[in-house]
Amino acid sequence: MNLAYIKYLYMNQGKNLLKYLLITGLLFIMVQPKLYAGGLPVRPGSLTLSPSVNYFFANKGWDSVGRKSPFGADGKYQSITYSLYAEYGLSRRFSLIGYLPYTMSNYTQTNFQNLNMGVTDLETGIKYYIGNIHYTYYFSLQATAVTPLYTNINLGYAQSGAELKLSFAGKGRLFDRNYYFNIDNALRQYFGSTGPEQYRYAGAFGLTLDRKFKQQISVSVGGFYSTSSFTKFIPNQLASNRDFAFTQVSLSYGYAFGKGCSVFLSGGAFVAGRNTGQGYVSTLSLILRPF
């Protein structure tokens, strides 16, 4: 076997791994529940902003049957994603939401590198608060439109889509401390004959650490499952993977500087998967309420 053929195999292996990693890195933020219990209502006329930066690293991955192994040829994948989430309260039951990420990803192997960057999918939608139990536990339904803002097929599916998400959130007292929780279940469909159908779930539980309610800690778990009739890999479409799954867990610490500003630091890991990378994630987020 000559060196040119070995290099060809490494490069194609890198492309196959990259198609999984691009999707995994971009979707991790989507799976994370809002650290501040985003299922609770936003007051009419008020705005919540959450700028975040997310770092993802992986040098191992799972194949189509869930077997984990290191990437060949010292392969490594890294990505940094900047994102902005916004929610504006229209009334006691309705609010508008928006989410926009910008990502920079880099996959390297011996004698091979693939670097991509750009804005990905814009998400806009409306959230309806179905009802509550004693103004403590809240149910909400969110409809979201997915609009690709790119033509580079290495950044995603480049297809429009829609999502419907049901959330349950609440707050209370436990061990003389405040607690909150948030549970999300969502179904997403990308349009087109090969558009994948995707299901994701996420849940978080947080607890304040001091009597002034400035510090809090939370744990979360989430999963993502994507299926499609299209399973063939096209070499020049690195983000074309439509058939994959992963489960991740994370731990977060938050500090509130006041009612209008909080900061959260989160670390997470992927604990199971199929056709995806086994990696680690760290996220820094701000929660701002300008009005």
C-alpha positions, 0 to 999 in steps of 0.5 A: 500500500503506497503512501498516497493511498494511505493519505487518501484513506486518512483524509476520507476518514477525517471527512467522515468524522468531521460530518459527525463532529460539526453537527455534534458541536453545533447542537450541544447548545440546543440540547442544554436547558436554559440555566436560569429556568427558561420555561418560566414566564417573561414579564410583558414588555421585558427583554431577556438576553443571553450571549454565550461562548461554547468550546467543544473538543473531541479526539474520540468518536462512536461509530454506527453501532456505538463503538468508541475509538480514537480518531486516526492519525492523531485526529482532533476536533475543536470548535468555538461557537458564539451565540445570542438568545433573546426572549421578549414578553408580549403578554402574560401568555406570549413571548417572542424568541430568537437564537443566532449562532456563529461557529468556528470549527477546525479538524486536524489530522496528520497532513490534513486540516479542515477549517470552517466558520460562519453564521449557521441557522437563525431560529425565530419563534413564539412561546405560549404559556399554556397554564400554571399550577399555583403560579409555581409550575408552568407549562409552555409550548414553543413553535420555531422556524429554522432559517439557514443563513449560509451557503457553505454546506460544511456548516449544516444542512442548508435547509429550512425547518420547523420545531415544536417544543413542550416545556415544564418548569418550576421553582420552590424551596428545598433544604432552606434553599431556592430550587428551580427545574426545567424539562424540554421535549422537542420535535424538529423537521427539516424540509425536503425529501431527505430532511432529517426528523429530530427529537431532543430532550433536556432537563436541569435542576438547580439549587441556590447556595447562599441565603442571598440567592446570588450563587447557584449550582445546577446539573443537567442531562440531554439527548439528541436523536436524528433519523433520515432516509438519506444515509449516504455520505457525500464527501464534499458535504461534510455536515450532511450527517442525518443519522446520529444520536448522543447523550450528554451531561453537564454541571453549571455554576451561576452567580447573580450580580443583581436582578439584571445580570447573572453569569453561568459557567458550565462543563459537560461531557458526551457519555453515549452516542452513535455516529458522533464524536465523544467530546467535552464542552465548556460554556460561558453565558451571561443572562441580561435583563436590560428592561 
